[in-house]
Amino acid sequence: MRVFVYYNLHRKLWSIKALEGDNKGKVIAHRDSVMLLSPEGKVSQAGRNRVLKERRKNVHAGLVGKLLDQDTPWGFDMWDEITYNPYKYDSFVYKDNEGVFDGASLAWMQDRKVYVI
């Protein structure tokens, strides 16, 4: 199932919103960690503009991909960390070199961090 995943600041968990099926548009789960197949970054420019104007966070960015039931990734030395900061970037970027993230094979989200390979 394709989903939109974002970090929920109130629950301190990852929120998973369905993008298809009977629950389309609804949050279907909250998890400590999430793995996605073929993740892509999604940023609403209107939402980002609202953050910049109001200086207040809102849900406007996350990753879209196919939800996988996998608990722990393997070989963390092969993974790259990506990040998003609406005050600095208009898209997700690689944390080490700030290059634009344009998708990956897998994403692992845990502890407010996102790793991709």
C-alpha positions in Angstrom: 0.0 0.0 0.0 1.3 3.5 -0.9 1.5 5.8 2.1 2.7 9.2 3.2 4.8 9.1 6.3 5.8 12.1 8.5 7.1 12.6 12.1 4.3 13.5 14.5 5.7 16.0 17.0 2.9 15.5 19.4 3.0 11.7 19.6 6.7 11.5 19.1 6.1 8.7 16.6 5.9 8.3 12.8 2.4 8.8 11.4 1.4 6.7 8.4 -1.3 8.1 6.1 -2.9 5.8 3.4 -2.8 7.2 -0.1 -5.0 4.4 -1.6 -7.7 1.9 -0.5 -10.6 2.2 1.9 -8.7 4.4 4.3 -7.3 6.8 1.7 -6.4 10.2 3.3 -6.6 8.8 6.8 -3.8 8.1 9.3 -3.8 4.3 9.6 -0.9 3.8 12.1 1.7 5.4 14.4 5.0 3.6 14.7 8.5 3.9 16.3 10.0 3.0 13.0 8.9 2.6 9.4 10.4 1.1 6.2 9.4 2.2 2.8 10.0 0.8 -0.7 10.8 3.3 -3.4 10.6 6.4 -1.2 10.3 9.9 -2.6 10.3 13.2 -0.7 7.1 15.2 -0.9 7.0 18.9 0.2 3.9 21.1 -0.2 5.2 24.5 -1.2 2.1 26.2 0.1 2.6 24.5 3.5 6.3 25.5 3.5 5.4 29.1 2.7 2.9 29.1 5.7 5.8 27.8 7.9 8.1 30.6 6.7 5.4 33.2 7.2 4.0 32.1 10.6 7.3 30.7 12.0 5.2 27.7 13.2 5.5 24.1 12.2 2.7 22.3 10.3 2.5 19.0 8.4 3.6 19.8 4.9 6.5 17.4 4.2 7.1 13.6 4.3 8.0 10.6 2.3 5.8 8.7 -0.1 6.4 5.0 -0.8 5.2 1.5 -0.4 4.9 0.4 3.3 7.0 -2.6 4.2 6.7 -4.9 7.2 10.3 -5.0 8.2 11.5 -4.3 11.7 15.3 -3.7 11.5 17.4 -2.8 8.5 20.8 -4.4 7.8 24.2 -2.9 7.3 23.7 0.7 8.5 27.1 1.6 7.1 25.6 1.5 3.6 22.7 3.9 4.4 22.8 7.7 3.8 20.9 10.1 6.1 18.5 12.6 4.6 16.9 15.6 6.2 14.4 18.5 5.6 14.4 21.9 7.2 11.8 24.3 5.7 13.9 27.3 6.8 17.0 26.1 4.8 15.7 23.9 2.0 12.7 23.5 -0.3 13.1 19.8 -0.6 14.7 16.8 1.2 18.5 16.8 1.1 21.3 14.4 2.0 22.6 15.4 5.4 26.3 15.0 4.6 26.5 17.2 1.5 23.1 18.9 1.2 22.6 17.4 -2.3 18.9 17.2 -3.4 17.3 13.8 -2.5 15.3 12.6 -5.5 14.3 9.1 -4.4 15.9 5.8 -3.3 15.3 2.1 -3.2 14.5 1.9 0.5 14.0 4.3 3.4 14.3 3.5 7.1 12.7 6.0 9.6 13.5 5.9 13.3 14.2 8.3 16.1 13.3 11.4 14.0 15.9 10.3 11.4 15.5 9.1 7.9 18.1 6.8 6.2 18.0 5.8 2.6 19.7 3.3 0.3 
